[in-house]
Amino acid sequence: MSDPAAVRGQDHCLPRVYPVVDHLAAWREQCVGYSYAATMRFLTLLAALLALLSAPAFARPESAVVPLDNGAGRTVPVTLVKPEGRVKGVLFFSHGALSSPAKYAALTEKWAEAGYFVVAPLHGDSTDWTGTKPQQAEQLPWRLADMALVRAWLPMLAGRFGLRLGRAPLYATGHSFGALIAILWNDSALRSVIAISPPGPLPGLPMPPEDKPLLVVTGTKDSFPMIAPKWQDHLTAYNQAKGPSLAYVGTDADHYFGGIYGRPELPGPKAEAAFADLVPLTLAFLKSPRKAARFKPKAGTLEARGF
């Protein structure tokens, strides 16, 4: 009968005697280790996927609508878009005729994401306006009064989000009829003006030259009855400007950039390439008009004068 101790002493010889058994054991240990590692990787990926699905797909800047009493029997709803991070400036925005601030979210939210506080009153000529409508001759003075109103209440509006503006610069911006308002608005505190598709020469309403830095935006398909029968008519403000001015013309962009802003219900096609120029160009202009003059558009042309 074999001595158990002697057999135990020969354990080190087993791999040589039974090589197949030894390889199977090693393979089993590797498989167990591999299965554990694979399982952990799978669980990690699953947790990350669940976290991604539970989070908002696209976190949009916070916004609010604040009613302001103008003291003359009108309550003006004002859309506010909260800036992300440090406040770099305040953009007063005037929407196009019949439109509303909500229909420009694709643009105003991009500005807010870059750190700008957007303040946009709803004008009485909007289809969203529920009060008494202004007569045609009243539309321009009503709009200018709306801009003066939000300017006067700016500290209170900023407090809605707990913002401290300090010496944050102020800018006037607008589209179409709103672009005319941005140009006509006479406020010495405004640093510069962004006019998107401003009207051409209007009978009885000469376009006053703007002495502040001015950025005019239009497109090669931006013809519009009455205010600009030819897209080149939108450049009137640029051609008449006293101060430094820029003119961007987006290739194949129409009055609403294919429905990206102003009229999002339009079927398109959307001028995505030109819009991809518009956003960084406006941000560059807000930061430094002179440096923005060196902007290299990819889907349009840019002219500069007065620098």
Secondary structure, 3 states (H helix, E strand, C coil): CCCHHHHHHCHHHHHHHCHHHHHHHHHHHHHHHHHHHHHHHHHHHHHHHHHHHHCCCCCCCCEEEEEEECCCCCEEEEEEECCCCCCCEEEEEECCCCCCHHHHHHHHHHHHHCCEEEEEECCCCCCCCCCCCCCHHHHHHHHHHHHHHHHHCHHHHHHCCCCCCCCCCEEEEEECHHHHHHHHCCCCCEEEEEEECCCCCECCECCCCCCCCEEEEEECCCCECCCECCHHHHHHHHHHCCCCEEEEEECCCCCCHHHCCCCCCCCCCCCHHHHHHHHHHHHHHHHCHHHHCCCCCCCEEEEEECC
